[in-house]
């Protein structure tokens, strides 16, 4: 049976744009306000992550991206 792992990324509104802030609860580096949303999504895609959901609440100024990828099976031997 296929198993999955998930990546939850919190977005914050920054200087007129949405920027990734946290990934699975860990703060992302914020050099020059962090990278753009499309740059982050492209980087995640290069690492095998597929964007499967997004939520943004303008009233609060933050939202979330949800990515998933197949979980690698551990080889026992």
N, C-alpha and C positions, 0 to 999 in steps of 0.2 A: 504494500500500500504506500502511495506517495505521501511523504511528510513535508511540511513547509516550515520555514522560519519567516518571521515578520520584522519589519523595521517601521517604527512609528516616529515621524519627524514633525516637531512642532514648528509652526511658522509664526513669525512676528512681523508686524507692519513696521517698516524702517525706511525713512526718507522717501515716502511715496511709493514704496514697493514692498512686496512680501519677501522675507528672507528666512531661510532655515535657521533655527535657533538651537534646538535640542534633537538628538537622535537617540531613541530608546532611553531617554532620561539623562543623557550625557551632553553637556554643553559643547557646541561646535565652535571651532576657532572663529574669532570675529575680526580678522584683519580687514580693515576698511569697511566695516559693516557686514562682513560675510559675503558669500557668493550669491549670485542671483538664483532664483528658483529653478529656472531652466538649466543652469549649469549644474546645480546639485542633482536634479533629476537625471541628467545625462551621465553624470559620474556614477550614480547609483545603477543606472542601466548597464554601464560598462562592467560593474561588479556582479551582474546577474539579477539585479532587483527589478521587478515589474511593478509599476504604479497601479494599484488596484482601487484606491479610494482617496477622496479629498474632502475636507470640510473646512470652511472658513466662516467665521462670525465677525462681520465688520464692527458690530457694536462693541465687542471686546478687543478687536485688533489682533486676534490670533486664530490659528486653525491648525489642522493636521494633515499630513500626507501619510498614506499607508502603502507600504511596499511589501511584496512577498517574493520568495524564490524557493526552489526546491531545496530541501534540507539534505546535506551530504550525509550519506550513511557512514557510520564509523566502521572501519575495518578491524575486526578482531582476529587475532591470530596467534 
